[in-house]
Amino acid sequence: MSSIGGISSSISGLMAASQKMQAAMIKMANASDGGDMAALLAEQVTSQASFAANAQTLKAQVQGVGELLDIMA
């Protein structure tokens, strides 16, 4: 996979995790009867972990591209 493709994939992962978190938060806010709060909370926790993992991956990819550019300069 090229560096640009990997960066794009990480950004897509960040966006997906953010959207999943937002959807879970909206469901939780609109749950008038309490609903399955444990499942919604678990969804938020997994979304947060996914976001953090994609952010770390993106950081490593950007650093790698930066180092490659430094070598080529």
mmCIF file of the N, C-alpha and C atoms, coordinates in Angstrom:
data_MODEL
# 
_entry.id   MODEL 
# 
loop_
_atom_site.group_PDB 
_atom_site.id 
_atom_site.type_symbol 
_atom_site.label_atom_id 
_atom_site.label_alt_id 
_atom_site.label_comp_id 
_atom_site.label_asym_id 
_atom_site.label_entity_id 
_atom_site.label_seq_id 
_atom_site.pdbx_PDB_ins_code 
_atom_site.Cartn_x 
_atom_site.Cartn_y 
_atom_site.Cartn_z 
_atom_site.occupancy 
_atom_site.B_iso_or_equiv 
_atom_site.pdbx_formal_charge 
_atom_site.auth_seq_id 
_atom_site.auth_comp_id 
_atom_site.auth_asym_id 
_atom_site.auth_atom_id 
_atom_site.pdbx_PDB_model_num 
ATOM 1   N N  . MET A 1 1  ? 0.848   -1.177 0.000  1.00 0.00 ? 1  MET A N  1 
ATOM 2   C CA . MET A 1 1  ? 0.000   0.000  0.000  1.00 0.00 ? 1  MET A CA 1 
ATOM 3   C C  . MET A 1 1  ? 0.888   1.234  0.000  1.00 0.00 ? 1  MET A C  1 
ATOM 4   N N  . SER A 1 2  ? 0.550   2.215  -0.801 1.00 0.00 ? 2  SER A N  1 
ATOM 5   C CA . SER A 1 2  ? 1.331   3.440  -0.834 1.00 0.00 ? 2  SER A CA 1 
ATOM 6   C C  . SER A 1 2  ? 1.064   4.259  0.419  1.00 0.00 ? 2  SER A C  1 
ATOM 7   N N  . SER A 1 3  ? 1.961   5.181  0.711  1.00 0.00 ? 3  SER A N  1 
ATOM 8   C CA . SER A 1 3  ? 1.797   6.021  1.896  1.00 0.00 ? 3  SER A CA 1 
ATOM 9   C C  . SER A 1 3  ? 0.529   6.859  1.804  1.00 0.00 ? 3  SER A C  1 
ATOM 10  N N  . ILE A 1 4  ? 0.257   7.386  0.609  1.00 0.00 ? 4  ILE A N  1 
ATOM 11  C CA . ILE A 1 4  ? -0.931  8.212  0.433  1.00 0.00 ? 4  ILE A CA 1 
ATOM 12  C C  . ILE A 1 4  ? -2.193  7.366  0.640  1.00 0.00 ? 4  ILE A C  1 
ATOM 13  N N  . GLY A 1 5  ? -2.193  6.146  0.119  1.00 0.00 ? 5  GLY A N  1 
ATOM 14  C CA . GLY A 1 5  ? -3.338  5.263  0.311  1.00 0.00 ? 5  GLY A CA 1 
ATOM 15  C C  . GLY A 1 5  ? -3.544  4.927  1.775  1.00 0.00 ? 5  GLY A C  1 
ATOM 16  N N  . GLY A 1 6  ? -2.453  4.723  2.497  1.00 0.00 ? 6  GLY A N  1 
ATOM 17  C CA . GLY A 1 6  ? -2.541  4.435  3.923  1.00 0.00 ? 6  GLY A CA 1 
ATOM 18  C C  . GLY A 1 6  ? -3.067  5.624  4.705  1.00 0.00 ? 6  GLY A C  1 
ATOM 19  N N  . ILE A 1 7  ? -2.620  6.807  4.345  1.00 0.00 ? 7  ILE A N  1 
ATOM 20  C CA . ILE A 1 7  ? -3.094  8.018  5.003  1.00 0.00 ? 7  ILE A CA 1 
ATOM 21  C C  . ILE A 1 7  ? -4.582  8.193  4.744  1.00 0.00 ? 7  ILE A C  1 
ATOM 22  N N  . SER A 1 8  ? -4.991  7.975  3.504  1.00 0.00 ? 8  SER A N  1 
ATOM 23  C CA . SER A 1 8  ? -6.403  8.079  3.158  1.00 0.00 ? 8  SER A CA 1 
ATOM 24  C C  . SER A 1 8  ? -7.240  7.074  3.944  1.00 0.00 ? 8  SER A C  1 
ATOM 25  N N  . SER A 1 9  ? -6.719  5.873  4.100  1.00 0.00 ? 9  SER A N  1 
ATOM 26  C CA . SER A 1 9  ? -7.413  4.834  4.857  1.00 0.00 ? 9  SER A CA 1 
ATOM 27  C C  . SER A 1 9  ? -7.550  5.227  6.329  1.00 0.00 ? 9  SER A C  1 
ATOM 28  N N  . SER A 1 10 ? -6.502  5.797  6.891  1.00 0.00 ? 10 SER A N  1 
ATOM 29  C CA . SER A 1 10 ? -6.553  6.229  8.287  1.00 0.00 ? 10 SER A CA 1 
ATOM 30  C C  . SER A 1 10 ? -7.562  7.354  8.484  1.00 0.00 ? 10 SER A C  1 
ATOM 31  N N  . ILE A 1 11 ? -7.593  8.278  7.543  1.00 0.00 ? 11 ILE A N  1 
ATOM 32  C CA . ILE A 1 11 ? -8.551  9.381  7.638  1.00 0.00 ? 11 ILE A CA 1 
ATOM 33  C C  . ILE A 1 11 ? -9.975  8.850  7.521  1.00 0.00 ? 11 ILE A C  1 
ATOM 34  N N  . SER A 1 12 ? -10.187 7.891  6.626  1.00 0.00 ? 12 SER A N  1 
ATOM 35  C CA . SER A 1 12 ? -11.511 7.264  6.503  1.00 0.00 ? 12 SER A CA 1 
ATOM 36  C C  . SER A 1 12 ? -11.897 6.578  7.808  1.00 0.00 ? 12 SER A C  1 
ATOM 37  N N  . GLY A 1 13 ? -10.941 5.912  8.444  1.00 0.00 ? 13 GLY A N  1 
ATOM 38  C CA . GLY A 1 13 ? -11.196 5.267  9.728  1.00 0.00 ? 13 GLY A CA 1 
ATOM 39  C C  . GLY A 1 13 ? -11.549 6.265  10.815 1.00 0.00 ? 13 GLY A C  1 
ATOM 40  N N  . LEU A 1 14 ? -10.863 7.411  10.827 1.00 0.00 ? 14 LEU A N  1 
ATOM 41  C CA . LEU A 1 14 ? -11.181 8.467  11.790 1.00 0.00 ? 14 LEU A CA 1 
ATOM 42  C C  . LEU A 1 14 ? -12.601 8.979  11.590 1.00 0.00 ? 14 LEU A C  1 
ATOM 43  N N  . MET A 1 15 ? -12.953 9.203  10.347 1.00 0.00 ? 15 MET A N  1 
ATOM 44  C CA . MET A 1 15 ? -14.294 9.709  10.036 1.00 0.00 ? 15 MET A CA 1 
ATOM 45  C C  . MET A 1 15 ? -15.368 8.691  10.421 1.00 0.00 ? 15 MET A C  1 
ATOM 46  N N  . ALA A 1 16 ? -15.126 7.409  10.120 1.00 0.00 ? 16 ALA A N  1 
ATOM 47  C CA . ALA A 1 16 ? -16.101 6.368  10.449 1.00 0.00 ? 16 ALA A CA 1 
ATOM 48  C C  . ALA A 1 16 ? -16.289 6.251  11.962 1.00 0.00 ? 16 ALA A C  1 
ATOM 49  N N  . ALA A 1 17 ? -15.191 6.285  12.702 1.00 0.00 ? 17 ALA A N  1 
ATOM 50  C CA . ALA A 1 17 ? -15.278 6.197  14.163 1.00 0.00 ? 17 ALA A CA 1 
ATOM 51  C C  . ALA A 1 17 ? -16.016 7.400  14.737 1.00 0.00 ? 17 ALA A C  1 
ATOM 52  N N  . SER A 1 18 ? -15.759 8.574  14.175 1.00 0.00 ? 18 SER A N  1 
ATOM 53  C CA . SER A 1 18 ? -16.432 9.784  14.624 1.00 0.00 ? 18 SER A CA 1 
ATOM 54  C C  . SER A 1 18 ? -17.934 9.710  14.362 1.00 0.00 ? 18 SER A C  1 
ATOM 55  N N  . GLN A 1 19 ? -18.306 9.235  13.185 1.00 0.00 ? 19 GLN A N  1 
ATOM 56  C CA . GLN A 1 19 ? -19.726 9.113  12.846 1.00 0.00 ? 19 GLN A CA 1 
ATOM 57  C C  . GLN A 1 19 ? -20.419 8.078  13.716 1.00 0.00 ? 19 GLN A C  1 
ATOM 58  N N  . LYS A 1 20 ? -19.739 6.977  14.006 1.00 0.00 ? 20 LYS A N  1 
ATOM 59  C CA . LYS A 1 20 ? -20.309 5.937  14.858 1.00 0.00 ? 20 LYS A CA 1 
ATOM 60  C C  . LYS A 1 20 ? -20.511 6.467  16.277 1.00 0.00 ? 20 LYS A C  1 
ATOM 61  N N  . MET A 1 21 ? -19.543 7.231  16.768 1.00 0.00 ? 21 MET A N  1 
ATOM 62  C CA . MET A 1 21 ? -19.660 7.831  18.096 1.00 0.00 ? 21 MET A CA 1 
ATOM 63  C C  . MET A 1 21 ? -20.826 8.805  18.142 1.00 0.00 ? 21 MET A C  1 
ATOM 64  N N  . GLN A 1 22 ? -20.941 9.638  17.122 1.00 0.00 ? 22 GLN A N  1 
ATOM 65  C CA . GLN A 1 22 ? -22.025 10.611 17.082 1.00 0.00 ? 22 GLN A CA 1 
ATOM 66  C C  . GLN A 1 22 ? -23.389 9.918  17.054 1.00 0.00 ? 22 GLN A C  1 
ATOM 67  N N  . ALA A 1 23 ? -23.515 8.854  16.268 1.00 0.00 ? 23 ALA A N  1 
ATOM 68  C CA . ALA A 1 23 ? -24.778 8.125  16.188 1.00 0.00 ? 23 ALA A CA 1 
ATOM 69  C C  . ALA A 1 23 ? -25.135 7.508  17.542 1.00 0.00 ? 23 ALA A C  1 
ATOM 70  N N  . ALA A 1 24 ? -24.147 6.943  18.233 1.00 0.00 ? 24 ALA A N  1 
ATOM 71  C CA . ALA A 1 24 ? -24.408 6.349  19.547 1.00 0.00 ? 24 ALA A CA 1 
ATOM 72  C C  . ALA A 1 24 ? -24.816 7.414  20.558 1.00 0.00 ? 24 ALA A C  1 
ATOM 73  N N  . MET A 1 25 ? -24.193 8.576  20.481 1.00 0.00 ? 25 MET A N  1 
ATOM 74  C CA . MET A 1 25 ? -24.529 9.661  21.404 1.00 0.00 ? 25 MET A CA 1 
ATOM 75  C C  . MET A 1 25 ? -25.949 10.168 21.154 1.00 0.00 ? 25 MET A C  1 
ATOM 76  N N  . ILE A 1 26 ? -26.333 10.272 19.893 1.00 0.00 ? 26 ILE A N  1 
ATOM 77  C CA . ILE A 1 26 ? -27.689 10.714 19.564 1.00 0.00 ? 26 ILE A CA 1 
ATOM 78  C C  . ILE A 1 26 ? -28.711 9.695  20.052 1.00 0.00 ? 26 ILE A C  1 
ATOM 79  N N  . LYS A 1 27 ? -28.430 8.400  19.818 1.00 0.00 ? 27 LYS A N  1 
ATOM 80  C CA . LYS A 1 27 ? -29.339 7.351  20.301 1.00 0.00 ? 27 LYS A CA 1 
ATOM 81  C C  . LYS A 1 27 ? -29.482 7.414  21.820 1.00 0.00 ? 27 LYS A C  1 
ATOM 82  N N  . MET A 1 28 ? -28.366 7.652  22.506 1.00 0.00 ? 28 MET A N  1 
ATOM 83  C CA . MET A 1 28 ? -28.399 7.710  23.965 1.00 0.00 ? 28 MET A CA 1 
ATOM 84  C C  . MET A 1 28 ? -29.203 8.922  24.434 1.00 0.00 ? 28 MET A C  1 
ATOM 85  N N  . ALA A 1 29 ? -29.020 10.048 23.783 1.00 0.00 ? 29 ALA A N  1 
ATOM 86  C CA . ALA A 1 29 ? -29.736 11.262 24.165 1.00 0.00 ? 29 ALA A CA 1 
ATOM 87  C C  . ALA A 1 29 ? -31.231 11.129 23.918 1.00 0.00 ? 29 ALA A C  1 
ATOM 88  N N  . ASN A 1 30 ? -31.607 10.377 22.895 1.00 0.00 ? 30 ASN A N  1 
ATOM 89  C CA . ASN A 1 30 ? -33.016 10.238 22.537 1.00 0.00 ? 30 ASN A CA 1 
ATOM 90  C C  . ASN A 1 30 ? -33.687 9.046  23.207 1.00 0.00 ? 30 ASN A C  1 
ATOM 91  N N  . ALA A 1 31 ? -32.968 8.275  23.977 1.00 0.00 ? 31 ALA A N  1 
ATOM 92  C CA . ALA A 1 31 ? -33.543 7.096  24.634 1.00 0.00 ? 31 ALA A CA 1 
ATOM 93  C C  . ALA A 1 31 ? -34.369 7.552  25.831 1.00 0.00 ? 31 ALA A C  1 
ATOM 94  N N  . SER A 1 32 ? -35.670 7.629  25.647 1.00 0.00 ? 32 SER A N  1 
ATOM 95  C CA . SER A 1 32 ? -36.547 8.112  26.721 1.00 0.00 ? 32 SER A CA 1 
ATOM 96  C C  . SER A 1 32 ? -36.814 7.045  27.772 1.00 0.00 ? 32 SER A C  1 
ATOM 97  N N  . ASP A 1 33 ? -36.762 5.784  27.374 1.00 0.00 ? 33 ASP A N  1 
ATOM 98  C CA . ASP A 1 33 ? -37.072 4.708  28.315 1.00 0.00 ? 33 ASP A CA 1 
ATOM 99  C C  . ASP A 1 33 ? -35.813 4.066  28.900 1.00 0.00 ? 33 ASP A C  1 
ATOM 100 N N  . GLY A 1 34 ? -34.683 4.667  28.678 1.00 0.00 ? 34 GLY A N  1 
ATOM 101 C CA . GLY A 1 34 ? -33.429 4.101  29.173 1.00 0.00 ? 34 GLY A CA 1 
ATOM 102 C C  . GLY A 1 34 ? -32.788 3.186  28.154 1.00 0.00 ? 34 GLY A C  1 
ATOM 103 N N  . GLY A 1 35 ? -33.607 2.500  27.389 1.00 0.00 ? 35 GLY A N  1 
ATOM 104 C CA . GLY A 1 35 ? -33.095 1.642  26.323 1.00 0.00 ? 35 GLY A CA 1 
ATOM 105 C C  . GLY A 1 35 ? -31.965 0.742  26.795 1.00 0.00 ? 35 GLY A C  1 
ATOM 106 N N  . ASP A 1 36 ? -31.141 0.360  25.873 1.00 0.00 ? 36 ASP A N  1 
ATOM 107 C CA . ASP A 1 36 ? -29.997 -0.477 26.215 1.00 0.00 ? 36 ASP A CA 1 
ATOM 108 C C  . ASP A 1 36 ? -28.762 0.414  26.339 1.00 0.00 ? 36 ASP A C  1 
ATOM 109 N N  . MET A 1 37 ? -28.705 1.125  27.439 1.00 0.00 ? 37 MET A N  1 
ATOM 110 C CA . MET A 1 37 ? -27.615 2.082  27.661 1.00 0.00 ? 37 MET A CA 1 
ATOM 111 C C  . MET A 1 37 ? -26.253 1.402  27.691 1.00 0.00 ? 37 MET A C  1 
ATOM 112 N N  . ALA A 1 38 ? -26.197 0.178  28.197 1.00 0.00 ? 38 ALA A N  1 
ATOM 113 C CA . ALA A 1 38 ? -24.915 -0.528 28.267 1.00 0.00 ? 38 ALA A CA 1 
ATOM 114 C C  . ALA A 1 38 ? -24.371 -0.765 26.863 1.00 0.00 ? 38 ALA A C  1 
ATOM 115 N N  . ALA A 1 39 ? -25.225 -1.153 25.932 1.00 0.00 ? 39 ALA A N  1 
ATOM 116 C CA . ALA A 1 39 ? -24.784 -1.387 24.552 1.00 0.00 ? 39 ALA A CA 1 
ATOM 117 C C  . ALA A 1 39 ? -24.346 -0.083 23.901 1.00 0.00 ? 39 ALA A C  1 
ATOM 118 N N  . LEU A 1 40 ? -25.088 0.993  24.158 1.00 0.00 ? 40 LEU A N  1 
ATOM 119 C CA . LEU A 1 40 ? -24.715 2.285  23.582 1.00 0.00 ? 40 LEU A CA 1 
ATOM 120 C C  . LEU A 1 40 ? -23.395 2.784  24.167 1.00 0.00 ? 40 LEU A C  1 
ATOM 121 N N  . LEU A 1 41 ? -23.199 2.572  25.441 1.00 0.00 ? 41 LEU A N  1 
ATOM 122 C CA . LEU A 1 41 ? -21.938 2.972  26.075 1.00 0.00 ? 41 LEU A CA 1 
ATOM 123 C C  . LEU A 1 41 ? -20.778 2.148  25.522 1.00 0.00 ? 41 LEU A C  1 
ATOM 124 N N  . ALA A 1 42 ? -21.005 0.856  25.340 1.00 0.00 ? 42 ALA A N  1 
ATOM 125 C CA . ALA A 1 42 ? -19.967 -0.001 24.760 1.00 0.00 ? 42 ALA A CA 1 
ATOM 126 C C  . ALA A 1 42 ? -19.628 0.447  23.339 1.00 0.00 ? 42 ALA A C  1 
ATOM 127 N N  . GLU A 1 43 ? -20.636 0.857  22.586 1.00 0.00 ? 43 GLU A N  1 
ATOM 128 C CA . GLU A 1 43 ? -20.407 1.351  21.227 1.00 0.00 ? 43 GLU A CA 1 
ATOM 129 C C  . GLU A 1 43 ? -19.562 2.628  21.247 1.00 0.00 ? 43 GLU A C  1 
ATOM 130 N N  . GLN A 1 44 ? -19.824 3.486  22.227 1.00 0.00 ? 44 GLN A N  1 
ATOM 131 C CA . GLN A 1 44 ? -19.033 4.711  22.355 1.00 0.00 ? 44 GLN A CA 1 
ATOM 132 C C  . GLN A 1 44 ? -17.580 4.403  22.712 1.00 0.00 ? 44 GLN A C  1 
ATOM 133 N N  . VAL A 1 45 ? -17.381 3.455  23.605 1.00 0.00 ? 45 VAL A N  1 
ATOM 134 C CA . VAL A 1 45 ? -16.014 3.090  24.022 1.00 0.00 ? 45 VAL A CA 1 
ATOM 135 C C  . VAL A 1 45 ? -15.245 2.491  22.845 1.00 0.00 ? 45 VAL A C  1 
ATOM 136 N N  . THR A 1 46 ? -15.887 1.596  22.085 1.00 0.00 ? 46 THR A N  1 
ATOM 137 C CA . THR A 1 46 ? -15.197 1.000  20.937 1.00 0.00 ? 46 THR A CA 1 
ATOM 138 C C  . THR A 1 46 ? -14.933 2.037  19.859 1.00 0.00 ? 46 THR A C  1 
ATOM 139 N N  . SER A 1 47 ? -15.847 2.993  19.689 1.00 0.00 ? 47 SER A N  1 
ATOM 140 C CA . SER A 1 47 ? -15.621 4.067  18.720 1.00 0.00 ? 47 SER A CA 1 
ATOM 141 C C  . SER A 1 47 ? -14.431 4.921  19.127 1.00 0.00 ? 47 SER A C  1 
ATOM 142 N N  . GLN A 1 48 ? -14.337 5.200  20.418 1.00 0.00 ? 48 GLN A N  1 
ATOM 143 C CA . GLN A 1 48 ? -13.216 5.999  20.926 1.00 0.00 ? 48 GLN A CA 1 
ATOM 144 C C  . GLN A 1 48 ? -11.892 5.263  20.712 1.00 0.00 ? 48 GLN A C  1 
ATOM 145 N N  . ALA A 1 49 ? -11.882 3.965  20.976 1.00 0.00 ? 49 ALA A N  1 
ATOM 146 C CA . ALA A 1 49 ? -10.660 3.183  20.782 1.00 0.00 ? 49 ALA A CA 1 
ATOM 147 C C  . ALA A 1 49 ? -10.279 3.122  19.306 1.00 0.00 ? 49 ALA A C  1 
ATOM 148 N N  . SER A 1 50 ? -11.261 2.974  18.441 1.00 0.00 ? 50 SER A N  1 
ATOM 149 C CA . SER A 1 50 ? -11.013 2.946  17.004 1.00 0.00 ? 50 SER A CA 1 
ATOM 150 C C  . SER A 1 50 ? -10.450 4.278  16.527 1.00 0.00 ? 50 SER A C  1 
ATOM 151 N N  . PHE A 1 51 ? -11.016 5.369  17.024 1.00 0.00 ? 51 PHE A N  1 
ATOM 152 C CA . PHE A 1 51 ? -10.533 6.696  16.652 1.00 0.00 ? 51 PHE A CA 1 
ATOM 153 C C  . PHE A 1 51 ? -9.079  6.874  17.088 1.00 0.00 ? 51 PHE A C  1 
ATOM 154 N N  . ALA A 1 52 ? -8.776  6.481  18.315 1.00 0.00 ? 52 ALA A N  1 
ATOM 155 C CA . ALA A 1 52 ? -7.407  6.625  18.833 1.00 0.00 ? 52 ALA A CA 1 
ATOM 156 C C  . ALA A 1 52 ? -6.419  5.780  18.026 1.00 0.00 ? 52 ALA A C  1 
ATOM 157 N N  . ALA A 1 53 ? -6.815  4.562  17.672 1.00 0.00 ? 53 ALA A N  1 
ATOM 158 C CA . ALA A 1 53 ? -5.927  3.693  16.887 1.00 0.00 ? 53 ALA A CA 1 
ATOM 159 C C  . ALA A 1 53 ? -5.671  4.286  15.502 1.00 0.00 ? 53 ALA A C  1 
ATOM 160 N N  . ASN A 1 54 ? -6.714  4.793  14.864 1.00 0.00 ? 54 ASN A N  1 
ATOM 161 C CA . ASN A 1 54 ? -6.536  5.400  13.547 1.00 0.00 ? 54 ASN A CA 1 
ATOM 162 C C  . ASN A 1 54 ? -5.704  6.676  13.630 1.00 0.00 ? 54 ASN A C  1 
ATOM 163 N N  . ALA A 1 55 ? -5.858  7.431  14.706 1.00 0.00 ? 55 ALA A N  1 
ATOM 164 C CA . ALA A 1 55 ? -5.054  8.648  14.884 1.00 0.00 ? 55 ALA A CA 1 
ATOM 165 C C  . ALA A 1 55 ? -3.579  8.306  15.037 1.00 0.00 ? 55 ALA A C  1 
ATOM 166 N N  . GLN A 1 56 ? -3.268  7.263  15.802 1.00 0.00 ? 56 GLN A N  1 
ATOM 167 C CA . GLN A 1 56 ? -1.873  6.843  15.978 1.00 0.00 ? 56 GLN A CA 1 
ATOM 168 C C  . GLN A 1 56 ? -1.294  6.340  14.664 1.00 0.00 ? 56 GLN A C  1 
ATOM 169 N N  . THR A 1 57 ? -2.093  5.598  13.909 1.00 0.00 ? 57 THR A N  1 
ATOM 170 C CA . THR A 1 57 ? -1.644  5.103  12.611 1.00 0.00 ? 57 THR A CA 1 
ATOM 171 C C  . THR A 1 57 ? -1.356  6.263  11.669 1.00 0.00 ? 57 THR A C  1 
ATOM 172 N N  . LEU A 1 58 ? -2.257  7.233  11.641 1.00 0.00 ? 58 LEU A N  1 
ATOM 173 C CA . LEU A 1 58 ? -2.070  8.408  10.790 1.00 0.00 ? 58 LEU A CA 1 
ATOM 174 C C  . LEU A 1 58 ? -0.807  9.172  11.188 1.00 0.00 ? 58 LEU A C  1 
ATOM 175 N N  . LYS A 1 59 ? -0.600  9.323  12.480 1.00 0.00 ? 59 LYS A N  1 
ATOM 176 C CA . LYS A 1 59 ? 0.596   10.019 12.969 1.00 0.00 ? 59 LYS A CA 1 
ATOM 177 C C  . LYS A 1 59 ? 1.869   9.316  12.495 1.00 0.00 ? 59 LYS A C  1 
ATOM 178 N N  . ALA A 1 60 ? 1.897   7.996  12.608 1.00 0.00 ? 60 ALA A N  1 
ATOM 179 C CA . ALA A 1 60 ? 3.073   7.233  12.176 1.00 0.00 ? 60 ALA A CA 1 
ATOM 180 C C  . ALA A 1 60 ? 3.283   7.351  10.668 1.00 0.00 ? 60 ALA A C  1 
ATOM 181 N N  . GLN A 1 61 ? 2.194   7.335  9.900  1.00 0.00 ? 61 GLN A N  1 
ATOM 182 C CA . GLN A 1 61 ? 2.310   7.442  8.448  1.00 0.00 ? 61 GLN A CA 1 
ATOM 183 C C  . GLN A 1 61 ? 2.827   8.817  8.031  1.00 0.00 ? 61 GLN A C  1 
ATOM 184 N N  . VAL A 1 62 ? 2.332   9.851  8.665  1.00 0.00 ? 62 VAL A N  1 
ATOM 185 C CA . VAL A 1 62 ? 2.784   11.208 8.341  1.00 0.00 ? 62 VAL A CA 1 
ATOM 186 C C  . VAL A 1 62 ? 4.260   11.368 8.710  1.00 0.00 ? 62 VAL A C  1 
ATOM 187 N N  . GLN A 1 63 ? 4.669   10.819 9.849  1.00 0.00 ? 63 GLN A N  1 
ATOM 188 C CA . GLN A 1 63 ? 6.079   10.890 10.230 1.00 0.00 ? 63 GLN A CA 1 
ATOM 189 C C  . GLN A 1 63 ? 6.944   10.141 9.232  1.00 0.00 ? 63 GLN A C  1 
ATOM 190 N N  . GLY A 1 64 ? 6.463   8.991  8.772  1.00 0.00 ? 64 GLY A N  1 
ATOM 191 C CA . GLY A 1 64 ? 7.216   8.212  7.786  1.00 0.00 ? 64 GLY A CA 1 
ATOM 192 C C  . GLY A 1 64 ? 7.381   8.963  6.477  1.00 0.00 ? 64 GLY A C  1 
ATOM 193 N N  . VAL A 1 65 ? 6.318   9.615  6.035  1.00 0.00 ? 65 VAL A N  1 
ATOM 194 C CA . VAL A 1 65 ? 6.397   10.406 4.802  1.00 0.00 ? 65 VAL A CA 1 
ATOM 195 C C  . VAL A 1 65 ? 7.365   11.568 5.000  1.00 0.00 ? 65 VAL A C  1 
ATOM 196 N N  . GLY A 1 66 ? 7.306   12.191 6.167  1.00 0.00 ? 66 GLY A N  1 
ATOM 197 C CA . GLY A 1 66 ? 8.228   13.292 6.460  1.00 0.00 ? 66 GLY A CA 1 
ATOM 198 C C  . GLY A 1 66 ? 9.679   12.847 6.436  1.00 0.00 ? 66 GLY A C  1 
ATOM 199 N N  . GLU A 1 67 ? 9.948   11.691 7.023  1.00 0.00 ? 67 GLU A N  1 
ATOM 200 C CA . GLU A 1 67 ? 11.316  11.165 7.016  1.00 0.00 ? 67 GLU A CA 1 
ATOM 201 C C  . GLU A 1 67 ? 11.763  10.815 5.606  1.00 0.00 ? 67 GLU A C  1 
ATOM 202 N N  . LEU A 1 68 ? 10.861  10.262 4.820  1.00 0.00 ? 68 LEU A N  1 
ATOM 203 C CA . LEU A 1 68 ? 11.185  9.947  3.431  1.00 0.00 ? 68 LEU A CA 1 
ATOM 204 C C  . LEU A 1 68 ? 11.514  11.222 2.640  1.00 0.00 ? 68 LEU A C  1 
ATOM 205 N N  . LEU A 1 69 ? 10.733  12.252 2.862  1.00 0.00 ? 69 LEU A N  1 
ATOM 206 C CA . LEU A 1 69 ? 11.000  13.535 2.181  1.00 0.00 ? 69 LEU A CA 1 
ATOM 207 C C  . LEU A 1 69 ? 12.336  14.120 2.626  1.00 0.00 ? 69 LEU A C  1 
ATOM 208 N N  . ASP A 1 70 ? 12.663  13.978 3.915  1.00 0.00 ? 70 ASP A N  1 
ATOM 209 C CA . ASP A 1 70 ? 13.959  14.468 4.412  1.00 0.00 ? 70 ASP A CA 1 
ATOM 210 C C  . ASP A 1 70 ? 15.108  13.725 3.736  1.00 0.00 ? 70 ASP A C  1 
ATOM 211 N N  . ILE A 1 71 ? 14.955  12.412 3.552  1.00 0.00 ? 71 ILE A N  1 
ATOM 212 C CA . ILE A 1 71 ? 16.006  11.617 2.922  1.00 0.00 ? 71 ILE A CA 1 
ATOM 213 C C  . ILE A 1 71 ? 16.171  12.029 1.454  1.00 0.00 ? 71 ILE A C  1 
ATOM 214 N N  . MET A 1 72 ? 15.048  12.288 0.788  1.00 0.00 ? 72 MET A N  1 
ATOM 215 C CA . MET A 1 72 ? 15.088  12.622 -0.633 1.00 0.00 ? 72 MET A CA 1 
ATOM 216 C C  . MET A 1 72 ? 15.577  14.040 -0.891 1.00 0.00 ? 72 MET A C  1 
ATOM 217 N N  . ALA A 1 73 ? 15.509  14.907 0.117  1.00 0.00 ? 73 ALA A N  1 
ATOM 218 C CA . ALA A 1 73 ? 15.892  16.317 -0.076 1.00 0.00 ? 73 ALA A CA 1 
ATOM 219 C C  . ALA A 1 73 ? 17.376  16.507 -0.186 1.00 0.00 ? 73 ALA A C  1 
# 
